[in-house]
Amino acid sequence: MKPTLPPAAVVAAALALIFSAPQVAAAADAGWGEERAMPPPISFADAARLSLAELAARGRRLFLAKFTAAEGAGRPGATGAIVPTKAEETGLPTFFRTAGPDSNACRGCHNDPEPGGAGDFVANAFVSEGFSDADFDTVDPQFSNERGTPALNGSGFVELLAREITAELRAQRRAAAAKARTSGRKLRIALSAKNISFGHLTLHPDGFMDVSELEGIDQDLVVRPFSQKGVFTSLRQFTINALNAHHGLQAVERFGARHTGSADFDKDGVSDEIGAGNITALVVFQALLPPPIAALPQDEAARAAAARGRALFSEIGCASCHMPALPLESAVFTEPGPYNPAGNLRRREVKAPLAFPLNAKGLARDEAGRILVPVFSDFKRHVIADANKPHFANELLAQRFVNRDVFLTARLWGVGDTAPYGHRGDLTTLRGAIMHHGGEAAAAQKAFEALEADDQRRIIAFLQSLKLAGAGGSP
């Protein structure tokens, strides 16, 4: 069944609601004396029947809500792992700054310059390798990785770009596999999408695939654009992970009886803590957050400096990874997405996906009519540290089998409003972040270092012009 798109007026109403509503969560729909912050549970089908404005309002309310123990906040019997994992008896308190849960609300960390944005160093999270986290009571790097809070602005466009790249790469693989099978000879192909090279793949007639030449992507060719390591596929997966790890709220679609045999997996006395409808509302709220845009200074000299800085940014090689814009074929966001892993609601589990267009106002288009999304990223993982520049390899734990010196290319849109910098927010200046680049970025770093001081300042001025202007960032 093909989803029905809401009219443009409804989308505009949803966006207006998100960005003009008071930044205080509404009172919960509970009886007198009830201490619940979340709206009542609804199914995915119920969520799909709401108007987009109503669903966005519900998602915003959930994002702002300070969750309580009465509705399942806390996880005494479970860890923060992304797969359901029982906790050992440790005697840790219900809320704990290191092992978590460590926050009362989504906006507790994603709040700068307003809900959905980034977070200061004080909001850093401590995470372990992800799959079967052991509870830990120390910030020692051998037990946890410290991570800064990423801005969520433009996340809907980010996920759509990742989906299109994935679909294109997989189509190339299918075509090559079919050709190898019919020809009876192995075939080596170059994988690329949206002018991004992902290395080579060799297909054999018997179906064997040699993946040793892939670059910056997993062997399944799924682009995972969320987290600083690039390990989460969708906003839905990112949201479900965060609810459990940071708030102790277990999504029914992953931690419920279907997968764990228990409606109260974390043993906090609350069953079915957050269902598919409210997860969907949270996803919709995040997907509708507007993309960051460039906001050049009003002062003529500063404006000229930023414009020259943009040119220099490309000339010294930064744009080879931080690609200024990627073309998007369609701005229609569908939920659930096509590549959700198990434990996250999947397409085949719903009658029809929810579908709505993202607001692309202010974004340029190419000659083919495709939306040019100014992400300043290539959606690939890269080695960005070496013996001379080890700062970005200061973690001791791998995450989802990604090496310690490898990170997803940071999306620089909005970087002018998202200080501090680096994966743990320990760099206070853009200059410092640039100077710590090594590995595959070493040549660009050295080129920056070799520039005249004024040209270095011009590049900084350009980066400062990349604002979260759609979400209250400074012009």
Beta strands, then each sheet from edge to edge (+ up, - down):
strand 1: 125-127
strand 2: 145-147
strand 3: 187-193
strand 4: 196-203
strand 5: 209-210
strand 6: 293-294
strand 7: 326-328
strand 8: 332-335
strand 9: 354-357
strand 10: 371-373
strand 11: 381-383
strand 12: 406-408
strand 13: 466-467
sheet 1: 1+ 2-
sheet 2: 3+ 4- 5+
sheet 3: 6+ 13-
sheet 4: 7+ 10-
sheet 5: 8+ 9-
sheet 6: 11+ 12-
end
